[in-house]
Amino acid sequence: MRVLVVEDEEALAEAIARGLRREGMAVDVALDGDAGHEKSTITRYDVIVLDRDLPGMSGDELCREIVSSGALTRVLMLTASGTVEDRVEGLSLGADDYLAKPFAFPELVARVRALARRATPATPPVLTVGDLELDPSKRTVSRAGRAVELTRKEFGVLEVLLAAGGSVVSSEELLERVWDENADPFTTTVRVTVMTLRKKLGEPGLIDTVVGSGYRVPVAGTETG
């Protein structure tokens, strides 16, 4: 899951980013509306956590831009005001959810995950292929009833592959969905992560390499490579 945090209070922005990364999300940070707008037009985010009061382009204006662009990105708007009028106004701008400061971090995480599930195509709360089961909210993976311990990046890669429903996912897309903007696109990070993931999942192998295209986890009705 790829998330953008647009928040001008740097300490708060970094705290949110650190917390979401601990939950296995790939997180970028923008400290003003202009930077947030630039990042949102370059990268496809699942969710943008957007402060309403920003220097440069305002949070309201950025929200309108995101909605009018037709992007599938979901917007969670943050504000220092929690009045009913402000919530209604924020939602009327096109925000998908609204959270007043101060907030409980577990609630923020739950709302971000709920919004990500509403992305298109919609994904079920628990992803299963054969005897493999992945629960994004509980951060658990099991195969044939046996728990499989994965790193955050291994979990992220597997989640993206399962959510693809048997379609091929390129290394570039995996890098974009699971890592953040600081990832080096010329490294072998994705290949190495897939290799260790395969070992942990065991036999029979679940992840196919599609030469020249990427990776996939075949499901019923798709061909294995």
Buried (B, 14 or more C-beta within 10 A) or exposed (E): BBBBBBBBBEEBBBBBBEBBBEBBBBBBBBBBBBBBBEBBEEBBBBBBBBBBBBEBBBBBBBBBBBBEEEBEBBBBBBBEEEEEEBBEBBBEBBBBBBBBBEEEBEEBBEBBBBBBBBBEEEBEEEBEBEEBBBBBEEEBBBBEEEEBEBEBBBBBBBBBBBBBBBEBBBBEBBBBBBBBBEBEEEEEBBEEBBEBBBEBBEEEEBBBBEEEEBBBBBBEEBEEE
